[in-house]
Amino acid sequence: MAAAGLLAAATAACSTGPTTKKEVCDEYDSLGSRLGIGQVFGDPVFSAAGDLADVADRYEGPEDLSADAERLESIADSDSTTELELSEATSSVAALCGHQLGSGPFVP
């Protein structure tokens, strides 16, 4: 019964269909909030990279985020990365959201 509950929760978390700029930027900021100093380890970072890869891949705006999605998926499947690697993997998302990874949204 617990396994069925976990499967239902995991299935509910996997969305399908197109995503919006807000959804992409929310996931981007979520990933940025998980960054530390130097080498990055731990499931929260890789889970957030995978979540951002998913929404970036499904984004249907004028910006092409497919290369970022591919790089992020590769990072999500790895066991270590760096902040530099994550920043380089999110260059198109950064341009879409208007700020670098980890700096949060610009509020005038």
N, CA and C of each residue as an Amber inpcrd file, in Angstrom:
protein
   324
   0.8220000  -1.1880000   0.0000000   0.0000000   0.0000000   0.0000000
   0.8710000   1.2600000   0.0000000   1.9440000   1.2660000   0.7700000
   2.8400000   2.4220000   0.7820000   3.4790000   2.6210000  -0.5830000
   3.8240000   1.5070000  -1.2450000   4.4250000   1.6110000  -2.5730000
   3.4400000   2.2300000  -3.5620000   2.1730000   1.8740000  -3.4380000
   1.1610000   2.4390000  -4.3250000   1.0260000   3.9410000  -4.0850000
   1.1090000   4.3680000  -2.8300000   1.0400000   5.7900000  -2.4970000
   2.2170000   6.5550000  -3.0620000   3.4160000   5.9540000  -2.9860000
   4.6050000   6.5930000  -3.5450000   4.5110000   6.7000000  -5.0590000
   4.0050000   5.6400000  -5.6940000   3.8480000   5.6640000  -7.1400000
   2.8540000   6.7380000  -7.5550000   1.7640000   6.8770000  -6.8340000
   0.7620000   7.8980000  -7.1500000   1.3500000   9.2960000  -6.9800000
   2.1210000   9.4980000  -5.9300000   2.7370000  10.8060000  -5.6920000
   3.7650000  11.1150000  -6.7680000   4.5510000  10.1280000  -7.1510000
   5.5560000  10.3390000  -8.1880000   4.8930000  10.6250000  -9.5290000
   3.8260000   9.9320000  -9.8260000   3.1140000  10.1450000 -11.0820000
   2.4920000  11.5300000 -11.1100000   1.9410000  11.9850000  -9.9930000
   1.3320000  13.3110000  -9.9280000   2.3720000  14.4010000 -10.1080000
   3.5960000  14.1500000  -9.6480000   4.6520000  15.1440000  -9.7380000
   5.1810000  15.2970000 -11.1680000   4.9970000  14.2840000 -12.0060000
   5.4670000  14.3350000 -13.3910000   4.3900000  14.9690000 -14.2440000
   4.5710000  16.2180000 -14.5760000   3.5910000  16.9360000 -15.3710000
   3.8680000  16.7270000 -16.8490000   2.8420000  16.9370000 -17.6320000
   2.9990000  16.8890000 -19.0780000   2.3900000  18.1470000 -19.6590000
   2.6580000  18.3880000 -20.9050000   2.1100000  19.5610000 -21.5540000
   3.0670000  20.7310000 -21.4630000   2.7490000  21.7910000 -22.1830000
   3.6390000  22.9520000 -22.2330000   3.7470000  23.6680000 -20.8920000
   4.8480000  24.3740000 -20.7110000   5.0560000  25.1530000 -19.4920000
   5.1740000  26.6320000 -19.8440000   5.0290000  27.4720000 -18.8350000
   5.0910000  28.9180000 -19.0090000   6.4580000  29.4420000 -18.5610000
   6.7200000  30.6920000 -18.9000000   7.9410000  31.3570000 -18.4360000
   7.9890000  31.3470000 -16.9160000   6.8700000  31.6070000 -16.2520000
   6.8270000  31.6210000 -14.7850000   7.2260000  30.2650000 -14.2130000
   6.7160000  29.1940000 -14.7930000   7.0550000  27.8550000 -14.3020000
   8.5480000  27.5740000 -14.4780000   9.0930000  27.9460000 -15.6320000
  10.5210000  27.7420000 -15.8740000  11.3360000  28.5450000 -14.8690000
  11.0010000  29.8060000 -14.6900000  11.7680000  30.6680000 -13.7810000
  11.6110000  30.2500000 -12.3220000  10.4470000  29.7580000 -11.9480000
  10.2680000  29.2470000 -10.5780000  11.1890000  28.0590000 -10.3200000
  11.2800000  27.1410000 -11.2850000  12.1750000  25.9800000 -11.1320000
  13.6380000  26.4160000 -11.1470000  13.9480000  27.4000000 -11.9760000
  15.3040000  27.9540000 -12.0490000  15.7040000  28.5470000 -10.6990000
  14.8100000  29.3210000 -10.0980000  15.0860000  29.9090000  -8.7910000
  15.1640000  28.8430000  -7.7020000  14.3780000  27.7890000  -7.8460000
  14.4360000  26.6810000  -6.8910000  15.8140000  26.0110000  -6.9510000
  16.3120000  25.7810000  -8.1640000  17.6600000  25.2200000  -8.3070000
  18.6870000  26.1740000  -7.7090000  18.5730000  27.4510000  -8.0180000
  19.5160000  28.4360000  -7.4970000  19.5490000  28.4930000  -5.9900000
  18.4090000  28.2570000  -5.3560000  18.3460000  28.3030000  -3.8890000
  19.0510000  27.1170000  -3.2370000  19.3650000  26.0900000  -4.0110000
  20.0110000  24.8960000  -3.4690000  21.5340000  24.9020000  -3.6380000
  22.0580000  25.9550000  -4.2330000  23.5000000  26.0030000  -4.4770000
  24.2770000  26.3100000  -3.2060000  25.4580000  25.7310000  -3.1290000
  26.3630000  25.9950000  -2.0130000  27.6250000  26.6340000  -2.5450000
  28.7240000  26.3580000  -1.9280000  30.0040000  26.9220000  -2.3360000
  30.8610000  25.7980000  -2.8990000  31.5190000  26.0600000  -4.0440000
  32.4310000  25.0830000  -4.6430000  31.6910000  23.9150000  -5.2600000
  32.1810000  22.7100000  -5.0040000  31.5960000  21.4920000  -5.5600000
  30.2020000  21.2750000  -4.9900000  29.2740000  20.8840000  -5.8290000
  27.8880000  20.7190000  -5.4070000  27.5650000  19.2390000  -5.3540000
  27.0990000  18.7810000  -4.2010000  26.7120000  17.3930000  -4.0130000
  25.3220000  17.3420000  -3.4040000  24.6380000  16.2410000  -3.5680000
  23.3980000  16.0130000  -2.8450000  22.1790000  15.9240000  -3.7270000
  21.2640000  15.1010000  -3.3120000  20.0430000  14.8540000  -4.0640000
  19.2110000  16.1000000  -4.3480000  19.0800000  17.0710000  -3.4340000
  18.2450000  18.2360000  -3.7410000  18.7000000  18.9990000  -4.9910000
  19.9970000  19.1300000  -5.1900000  20.5130000  19.8360000  -6.3680000
  20.1750000  19.0520000  -7.6270000  20.3960000  17.7530000  -7.6090000
  20.1730000  16.9410000  -8.8020000  18.6940000  16.7790000  -9.0960000
  17.8980000  16.7070000  -8.0600000  16.4440000  16.6580000  -8.2370000
  15.9430000  17.9630000  -8.8460000  16.4330000  19.0950000  -8.3390000
  16.0390000  20.3980000  -8.8680000  16.5200000  20.5750000 -10.3080000
  17.7180000  20.0710000 -10.6350000  18.2120000  20.1370000 -12.0170000
  17.3080000  19.3250000 -12.9350000  16.8690000  18.1620000 -12.4700000
  15.9550000  17.3370000 -13.2600000  14.6020000  17.9990000 -13.4440000
  14.1090000  18.6400000 -12.3820000  12.8220000  19.3470000 -12.4750000
  12.9120000  20.5010000 -13.4740000  14.0090000  21.2540000 -13.4260000
  14.1940000  22.3590000 -14.3640000  14.3520000  21.8280000 -15.7850000
  15.0640000  20.7180000 -15.9610000  15.2030000  20.1120000 -17.2840000
  13.8350000  19.7730000 -17.8610000  12.9580000  19.2440000 -17.0230000
  11.6140000  18.8630000 -17.4650000  10.8100000  20.0730000 -17.9360000
  10.7420000  21.1250000 -17.1110000   9.9340000  22.2880000 -17.5080000
  10.5750000  23.0390000 -18.6760000  11.9080000  23.0950000 -18.7160000
  12.5920000  23.7640000 -19.8310000  12.3360000  23.0240000 -21.1410000
  12.3310000  21.7110000 -21.0770000  12.0930000  20.9020000 -22.2760000
  10.6680000  21.0860000 -22.8100000   9.7250000  21.3460000 -21.9230000
   8.3260000  21.5010000 -22.3160000   7.9260000  22.9560000 -22.5740000
   8.8630000  23.8930000 -22.4160000   8.5790000  25.3050000 -22.6440000
   8.3760000  25.5460000 -24.1350000   7.2970000  26.2360000 -24.4790000
   6.9760000  26.4690000 -25.8860000   7.0060000  27.9410000 -26.2740000
   7.7310000  28.7550000 -25.5340000   7.8620000  30.1700000 -25.8770000
   8.8180000  30.3530000 -27.0340000   9.0730000  31.5930000 -27.4000000
   9.9520000  31.8620000 -28.5410000  11.4210000  31.4880000 -28.2790000
  11.8240000  31.4270000 -27.0260000  13.1920000  31.0480000 -26.6790000
  13.3250000  29.5250000 -26.7430000  14.4310000  29.0460000 -27.3010000
  14.6900000  27.6130000 -27.3810000  15.5030000  27.1870000 -26.1620000
  14.8930000  26.4230000 -25.2780000  15.5540000  25.9740000 -24.0490000
  15.9850000  24.5120000 -24.1340000  15.8830000  23.9070000 -25.3160000
  16.1480000  22.4710000 -25.4380000  17.5950000  22.1030000 -25.1020000
  18.5640000  22.9340000 -25.4750000  19.9660000  22.6280000 -25.1550000
  20.1950000  22.6730000 -23.6420000  19.5980000  23.6620000 -22.9690000
  19.7010000  23.7290000 -21.5080000  19.0590000  22.4890000 -20.8920000
  17.9000000  22.1130000 -21.3960000  17.1950000  20.9480000 -20.8480000
  18.0500000  19.6930000 -20.9730000  18.6980000  19.5360000 -22.1150000
  19.5490000  18.3580000 -22.3310000  20.7400000  18.3450000 -21.3690000
  21.3940000  19.4990000 -21.2240000  22.5500000  19.5820000 -20.3040000
  22.1160000  19.3590000 -18.8570000  20.9750000  19.9250000 -18.4800000
  20.4770000  19.7560000 -17.1070000  20.1100000  18.3090000 -16.8160000
  19.5340000  17.6380000 -17.7940000  19.1880000  16.2200000 -17.6020000
  20.4450000  15.3910000 -17.3800000  21.5050000  15.7130000 -18.1050000
  22.7770000  15.0220000 -17.9190000  23.3290000  15.2660000 -16.5120000
  23.2310000  16.5030000 -16.0390000  23.6800000  16.8290000 -14.6780000
  22.8150000  16.1020000 -13.6530000  21.5080000  16.0830000 -13.8720000
  20.5940000  15.4200000 -12.9340000  20.9130000  13.9340000 -12.7960000
  21.4320000  13.3290000 -13.8580000  21.7600000  11.9030000 -13.8370000
  23.1630000  11.6240000 -13.3130000  23.9150000  12.6710000 -12.9700000
  25.2850000  12.4920000 -12.4940000  25.3120000  12.4600000 -10.9670000
  26.5230000  12.3620000 -10.4100000  26.6310000  12.3430000  -8.9530000
  27.4170000  13.5210000  -8.4000000  27.8840000  14.4060000  -9.2720000
  28.5090000  15.6440000  -8.8020000  28.5080000  16.6590000  -9.9430000
  28.5750000  17.9230000  -9.5740000  28.6390000  19.0130000 -10.5370000
  29.2260000  20.2160000  -9.8230000  29.3770000  21.2960000 -10.5400000
  29.8600000  22.5360000  -9.9410000  28.8590000  23.6390000 -10.2540000
  28.9770000  24.7400000  -9.5400000  28.1210000  25.8890000  -9.8280000
  28.3980000  26.4140000 -11.2290000  29.6480000  26.3970000 -11.6460000
  30.0030000  26.8470000 -12.9920000  29.3170000  25.9770000 -14.0430000
  29.3650000  24.6690000 -13.8570000  28.7200000  23.7580000 -14.8030000
  27.2070000  24.0030000 -14.8570000  26.5980000  24.2240000 -13.7000000
  25.1640000  24.5140000 -13.6590000  24.8570000  25.8460000 -14.3380000
  25.6870000  26.8540000 -14.1100000  25.4800000  28.1560000 -14.7550000
  25.5980000  28.0400000 -16.2700000  26.5930000  27.3050000 -16.7280000
  26.7700000  27.1250000 -18.1650000  25.6220000  26.3270000 -18.7780000
  25.0530000  25.4070000 -18.0080000  23.9500000  24.5700000 -18.4920000
  22.6220000  25.3150000 -18.5030000  22.5780000  26.4960000 -17.9020000
  21.3180000  27.2420000 -17.8100000  21.4040000  28.6150000 -18.4660000
  22.2800000  28.7810000 -19.4320000  22.4770000  30.1080000 -20.0330000
  21.2170000  30.6320000 -20.7220000  20.4900000  29.7880000 -21.4340000
  19.2590000  30.2450000 -22.0980000  18.1480000  30.5160000 -21.0920000
  18.0800000  29.6880000 -20.0550000  17.0890000  29.9140000 -18.9970000
  17.4000000  31.2120000 -18.2680000  18.6800000  31.4730000 -18.0110000
  19.0850000  32.7240000 -17.3520000  18.6380000  33.9260000 -18.1650000
  18.8210000  33.8550000 -19.4840000  18.3970000  34.9540000 -20.3520000
  16.8790000  35.1260000 -20.2970000  16.1450000  34.0260000 -20.3020000
  14.6860000  34.0750000 -20.2240000  14.2280000  34.7040000 -18.9100000
  14.8530000  34.3080000 -17.8060000  14.4240000  34.7520000 -16.4780000
  15.0320000  36.0960000 -16.0670000  16.0500000  36.5460000 -16.7780000
  16.6120000  37.8630000 -16.5300000  17.6110000  37.9470000 -15.3940000
  18.1520000  36.8190000 -14.9620000  19.1850000  36.8450000 -13.9290000
  19.9840000  35.5480000 -13.9440000  21.1880000  35.6230000 -13.3790000
  22.0620000  34.4610000 -13.3050000  21.5900000  33.4900000 -12.2320000
  21.9810000  32.2490000 -12.3770000  21.6090000  31.2070000 -11.4270000
  22.0910000  31.5640000 -10.0190000  21.1950000  31.4870000  -9.0690000
  21.5250000  31.7380000  -7.6780000  21.3870000  33.1730000  -7.2420000
  21.1450000  34.0960000  -8.1980000  21.0360000  35.5010000  -7.8120000
  19.5910000  35.9270000  -7.5530000  18.6380000  35.0700000  -7.8400000
  17.2370000  35.3870000  -7.6150000  16.7180000  36.3870000  -8.6220000
  15.4200000  36.5320000  -8.6690000  14.8240000  37.4740000  -9.6290000
  15.1550000  38.9120000  -9.2820000  15.2730000  39.7370000 -10.3060000
  15.5380000  41.1580000 -10.1080000  14.2380000  41.8430000  -9.6790000
  14.2920000  42.5290000  -8.5580000  13.1160000  43.2790000  -8.0770000
  13.4980000  44.7430000  -8.0140000  12.8990000  45.6020000  -8.8720000
  13.2820000  47.0150000  -8.8830000  12.8990000  47.7400000  -7.6100000
